[in-house]
Amino acid sequence: MREDIVALKKDIKELKNQSFALEILGDYKKQNKRLFVIWITTFIAFILLLGYVLFLLNDISIVESSNIDIQDVNSIDNSHIKIGDDLWEK
């Protein structure tokens, strides 16, 4: 009878150890799931940021330039015109 009680106590200890191992495994699975969701969220945010930067680069490159034609530059006092490295002064 004592041997049966000792054997039952050993079985109970083994069950506790197994349940502790299963509990750790369950916590590990939850942590992995949480980290996967964080990774997916970060990846989606990165893709959206990359798309926005590309949109801005394409939007900025479409800048309209306007030319102003000035007639009789020689008759304007204190006029300075720079074309490349050349500077024309009056």
C-alpha positions as CSV (number, residue, x, y, z in Angstrom):
1,M,0.0,0.0,0.0
2,R,2.8,2.4,0.8
3,E,4.5,1.6,-2.5
4,D,1.3,2.5,-4.3
5,I,1.1,5.8,-2.4
6,V,4.7,6.6,-3.3
7,A,4.1,5.6,-6.9
8,L,1.0,7.9,-7.0
9,K,3.0,10.8,-5.5
10,K,5.7,10.3,-8.2
11,D,3.0,10.2,-10.9
12,I,1.5,13.4,-9.5
13,K,4.9,15.1,-9.6
14,E,5.4,14.0,-13.2
15,L,2.0,15.4,-14.1
16,K,2.8,18.7,-12.4
17,N,6.1,18.8,-14.4
18,Q,4.3,18.0,-17.6
19,S,1.7,20.7,-16.9
20,F,4.4,23.2,-16.1
21,A,6.2,22.3,-19.4
22,L,2.9,22.7,-21.3
23,E,2.2,26.0,-19.6
24,I,5.7,27.3,-20.7
25,L,4.9,26.0,-24.2
26,G,1.6,27.8,-24.2
27,D,3.3,31.1,-23.0
28,Y,5.9,30.6,-25.7
29,K,3.2,30.2,-28.4
30,K,1.5,33.4,-27.2
31,Q,4.7,35.3,-27.2
32,N,5.5,34.1,-30.8
33,K,2.1,35.1,-31.9
34,R,2.4,38.6,-30.4
35,L,5.8,39.1,-32.0
36,F,4.5,38.0,-35.3
37,V,1.7,40.6,-35.1
38,I,4.2,43.3,-34.2
39,W,6.4,42.3,-37.1
40,I,3.5,42.3,-39.6
41,T,2.4,45.8,-38.3
42,T,5.9,47.2,-38.6
43,F,6.3,45.7,-42.1
44,I,3.0,47.2,-43.2
45,A,4.0,50.6,-41.7
46,F,7.4,50.4,-43.6
47,I,5.7,49.6,-46.9
48,L,3.2,52.5,-46.4
49,L,6.1,54.9,-45.6
50,L,8.0,53.7,-48.6
51,G,5.0,54.3,-50.8
52,Y,4.5,57.8,-49.4
53,V,8.1,58.7,-50.0
54,L,7.9,57.5,-53.6
55,F,4.7,59.5,-54.0
56,L,6.4,62.6,-52.6
57,L,9.5,62.1,-54.9
58,N,7.2,61.9,-57.9
59,D,5.1,64.8,-56.8
60,I,8.1,67.1,-56.1
61,S,9.7,66.3,-59.5
62,I,6.7,67.7,-61.3
63,V,7.4,71.4,-60.6
64,E,6.4,73.9,-63.2
65,S,9.0,76.5,-64.0
66,S,8.0,79.8,-65.5
67,N,10.2,82.1,-67.6
68,I,9.9,85.8,-67.4
69,D,10.9,87.6,-70.6
70,I,12.2,91.1,-70.0
71,Q,12.6,93.4,-72.9
72,D,15.3,96.0,-73.0
73,V,17.5,94.8,-70.2
74,N,20.1,97.4,-71.1
75,S,17.8,100.2,-70.3
76,I,17.0,99.0,-66.7
77,D,19.3,100.7,-64.1
78,N,21.3,98.5,-61.8
79,S,20.3,95.3,-63.5
80,H,22.3,92.1,-63.0
81,I,21.8,89.0,-65.1
82,K,23.6,85.8,-64.4
83,I,23.7,83.1,-67.1
84,G,25.9,80.2,-65.9
85,D,29.1,81.8,-64.7
86,D,28.7,84.9,-66.7
87,L,27.3,88.0,-64.9
88,W,26.0,90.9,-67.0
89,E,25.7,94.2,-65.2
90,K,24.5,97.6,-66.3
